[in-house]
Every structure is written in structure tokens, then in C-alpha cells.
């Protein structure tokens, strides 16, 4: 199930925004959005704690 997803790597995809549905990924532990064009995050993502993860 998508709600069980723990790793989501969307690095380098020219993403400009995220849907509010991202809040349904309750098991997500690693969420990589490096090198995208996002300027605003949904309120639910803003409250997530950030821990560095070394992606290659």
C-alpha cells in the first residue's frame, strides 16, 4: 500500500510543487527532493522533522 511507503526519492525531477495528498504517506522516513524547483511546501510537510541522509 502507498501509505506503507518508507523511502521516496524524487531527486532531480524539476518538480515545482507537492500535492496535499503527500500527508497520506504516514510511514515515510526518507523523502529526497533535492535539485527540484519547489518554492512552497504543503503545511503538513512543514511540520516534519528533518534528519540528514546522504544520497549519492
C-alpha positions as CSV (number, residue, x, y, z in Angstrom):
1,X,0.0,0.0,0.0
2,X,1.2,3.5,-0.7
3,X,0.7,4.5,2.9
4,X,3.4,1.9,3.8
5,X,6.0,3.6,1.6
6,X,9.1,4.4,3.6
7,X,11.5,5.8,1.0
8,X,10.7,8.2,-1.8
9,X,13.5,9.6,-3.9
10,X,12.3,12.4,-6.3
11,X,15.7,14.0,-6.8
12,X,16.3,16.0,-9.9
13,X,12.8,15.9,-11.5
14,X,12.0,19.6,-12.0
15,X,9.1,19.3,-9.5
16,X,7.6,22.6,-8.7
17,X,5.0,21.8,-6.1
18,X,3.7,18.9,-4.0
19,X,0.1,17.8,-3.7
20,X,-1.6,17.9,-0.2
21,X,-2.0,14.2,-0.6
22,X,1.6,13.8,0.5
23,X,0.3,13.8,4.0
24,X,-1.1,10.3,3.4
25,X,2.5,8.9,3.3
26,X,2.5,8.4,7.1
27,X,5.3,5.7,7.2
28,X,7.7,7.9,5.1
29,X,11.1,8.0,6.7
30,X,13.3,9.2,3.8
31,X,11.9,11.8,1.3
32,X,14.5,13.2,-1.1
33,X,13.5,16.3,-3.1
34,X,17.0,17.6,-3.8
35,X,17.5,19.5,-7.1
36,X,13.9,20.4,-7.8
37,X,12.1,23.7,-8.2
38,X,9.9,23.6,-5.2
39,X,9.2,27.0,-3.7
40,X,6.4,26.2,-1.3
41,X,5.6,23.1,0.8
42,X,2.1,21.9,1.9
43,X,1.5,22.7,5.6
44,X,1.7,19.0,6.5
45,X,5.3,18.7,5.2
46,X,6.4,21.8,7.0
47,X,5.9,20.2,10.4
48,X,8.1,17.2,9.6
49,X,11.4,16.9,11.3
50,X,14.5,16.8,9.1
51,X,17.4,14.4,9.5
52,X,20.2,14.5,7.0
53,X,20.5,11.4,4.8
54,X,23.5,11.1,2.4
55,X,22.1,10.4,-1.1
56,X,24.6,9.7,-3.8
